[in-house]
Amino acid sequence: MGVTNSNKVINTDRITCDGALRVTLALTAAPDIVSNPTDIVLVLDRSGSMTGAPLAAMKLGAKTFIDLIDEATDNNKDGQIGSGSQMGVVSFSNTAVANTQLITSVDALKTAVDGLTAGGSTNHADAFTKAVQLFDPASTNAKVIVMFTDGNTTTGAPPAPIASAARAMGIIIYCIGLIGSDGLDITALNDWATDPDASHVAVTPDAADLEALFAELAANISKPGATNIAIHEVVNPDFVITSISSPTKGSATMLDAHSLRWNIPQLGVSSSESATLDFFIRHISQLPGTKLVNESITYSDNEGNVVSFPKPTVSVSCDIVVHPEDCPVPVELTVEGCKDSVLVDMGDVYLESQGQIIQMDVTIKNVCPGKRVALAAILTEVDQSGMEYQRGMKVMTIPAHNFPMCRDVLVKCIKFVVPDNRSLSNEGICGPRKFKARFLANNIDTDYRCCESVITL
């Protein structure tokens, strides 16, 4: 069968500017269909939401799938599925119908697919039930269900228990999902499919992608298990790889901050196998937006399996950052390579204060465009009796921003120098000091104008 599924998923679709997320790569491979005959049931959604382009795209994808299995089973596109494998078609809307039994005639299978019309609700439970009934329990053939759907369950019994019972019988379940007009519960597809979910579920929002998804699955089902697998992942330059977990198969190595390599000696050579790799990345850019997680990913193996991975995106939200105080200006110096030491006069440094420096950040919420903000920071120190002593106040103007809507503004590095005053504490020279910080903020700019006063006698 070769590589029967490949996937790439992330654990969240939204992070902050310096946020992190987990990326999961997954593969499933199985032995060659010629030496391991397989009974396959195509389960096809023909509910009302499939009307028009989705139904046409599904038919094209299903017939492409049938042709590829035909050719793979006997190395000849002769209109007959060979080597002991068989295929059947089940379609469903309000209820499910076995449009064919498990047969080998390509023409009969395609005729069944072409005859489908859209209409009605979506009954996934009956679809799984009818599909399972097509398999012969006494047969030694591998058993596969390929479930295609574009919507949520709207009628019938809960499908999850029926899918679970099918998996318990040794049936491998793949799910292809089209995000249709009524939405799609991807969690449900993950629940129905054989584990791991990432290797057995493929979802697209574009009906035009269906032929490619069906074709890739059929092509990989027909090939032998994969050997000498090499996957090279390069993440988007706005991210860095922070760590890699041990994969369930093979080994993974971080090549640099932006790339890794995953090697698997063999997968699915004697039976169906899955492998997953988790790695963690962090966003390092200061620019917000919806961003691709990976820049590129390449796959190779000795069998020449054609493998593509999804390209997940994550929404990155970055606050506006203001630096109201500059860092000290550095003094440059040079040390010649052949000298062991150097003596440099660094000039004068003026003592600001004895004590400590407190540096604080604060976020001003919901600042509207075009409005400057006056910000006051007040710092007090608290003695053992709870009395407060003034340690400083700063007032600053935060520049207006030009974003089209109100935004949070992060004000960074507000510094206070607090002189040494151990008289407030009995903790000794290294003991803790207690402080309280208060912030006040208001808009400076306003379009309000007071009415002119009128004096009367």
Secondary structure as UniProt FT lines:
FT   STRAND          2..10
FT   STRAND          14..16
FT   TURN            17..18
FT   STRAND          20..30
FT   TURN            33..35
FT   STRAND          38..45
FT   HELIX           48..50
FT   TURN            51..52
FT   HELIX           53..74
FT   TURN            83..84
FT   STRAND          86..92
FT   STRAND          96..98
FT   HELIX           106..114
FT   HELIX           124..134
FT   TURN            137..138
FT   STRAND          142..149
FT   HELIX           160..168
FT   TURN            169..170
FT   STRAND          172..178
FT   TURN            181..182
FT   HELIX           186..192
FT   HELIX           197..200
FT   STRAND          201..204
FT   HELIX           207..209
FT   HELIX           210..221
FT   STRAND          226..235
FT   TURN            237..238
FT   STRAND          239..244
FT   STRAND          251..256
FT   TURN            257..258
FT   STRAND          259..267
FT   STRAND          273..283
FT   STRAND          289..292
FT   STRAND          294..300
FT   TURN            302..303
FT   STRAND          313..317
FT   STRAND          320..322
FT   TURN            337..338
FT   STRAND          355..367
FT   TURN            369..370
FT   STRAND          373..382
FT   TURN            384..385
FT   STRAND          388..398
FT   STRAND          407..419
FT   HELIX           422..424
FT   TURN            429..430
FT   STRAND          434..443
//
